[in-house]
Amino acid sequence: MAKTKTHKATAKRCSITKGGKVKFNHINRRHKLGKMTSKRKRQLRGDAYISESFAPIVKKLIPYA
């Protein structure tokens, strides 16, 4: 049986933690930050986790992570 191909776009954006959660970086942190409030920029600074209902779909796209 052939190996499952990794969806490379998802693999670049997300990673699976040791506990099995899917971690990703927030969007909207590249440019046009002058329009954004300080509170919003601060909230987008850290990593986030994908909801548990959507995580199995993402895990199928990154089979060997």
C-alpha positions as CSV (number, residue, x, y, z in Angstrom):
1,M,0.0,0.0,0.0
2,A,1.3,3.5,-0.9
3,K,2.1,6.2,1.6
4,T,-0.4,9.0,2.1
5,K,0.7,12.3,0.6
6,T,1.1,15.2,3.0
7,H,-0.8,18.3,2.1
8,K,2.2,20.7,2.0
9,A,0.3,23.9,2.4
10,T,-1.3,22.7,5.6
11,A,2.0,21.3,6.9
12,K,3.6,24.7,6.5
13,R,0.8,26.4,8.4
14,C,0.1,23.9,11.2
15,S,1.9,21.6,13.5
16,I,0.7,18.8,15.8
17,T,1.7,19.1,19.4
18,K,2.8,16.1,21.6
19,G,-0.7,16.1,23.2
20,G,-2.4,15.8,19.8
21,K,-3.6,19.4,19.4
22,V,-3.2,21.2,16.1
23,K,-1.3,24.5,16.6
24,F,-1.2,27.4,14.0
25,N,-0.2,31.0,13.8
26,H,-2.8,33.7,13.5
27,I,-3.5,35.4,10.2
28,N,-3.4,39.1,9.5
29,R,0.0,39.8,11.1
30,R,2.0,40.7,8.0
31,H,1.1,44.2,6.7
32,K,-1.4,47.0,7.1
33,L,-1.0,46.9,10.8
34,G,-1.4,50.7,11.2
35,K,-5.2,50.3,10.8
36,M,-5.4,47.7,13.5
37,T,-5.8,48.5,17.2
38,S,-3.1,47.7,19.7
39,K,-5.4,45.3,21.4
40,R,-6.1,43.3,18.2
41,K,-2.4,43.1,17.3
42,R,-1.6,41.9,20.8
43,Q,-4.3,39.2,20.6
44,L,-2.9,38.0,17.3
45,R,0.7,37.7,18.6
46,G,0.7,34.2,20.0
47,D,-0.1,30.8,18.6
48,A,-3.6,29.4,18.6
49,Y,-5.1,25.9,18.5
50,I,-7.7,24.6,16.0
51,S,-11.0,23.5,17.5
52,E,-11.4,19.9,18.4
53,S,-14.2,19.4,15.9
54,F,-12.0,20.5,13.0
55,A,-8.7,18.9,14.2
56,P,-9.3,15.4,12.8
57,I,-9.7,16.9,9.3
58,V,-6.4,18.7,9.6
59,K,-4.6,15.6,11.1
60,K,-5.6,13.6,8.0
61,L,-3.8,16.2,5.8
62,I,-0.6,15.9,7.9
63,P,-0.3,12.1,8.4
64,Y,3.3,11.8,9.4
65,A,3.7,14.9,11.6
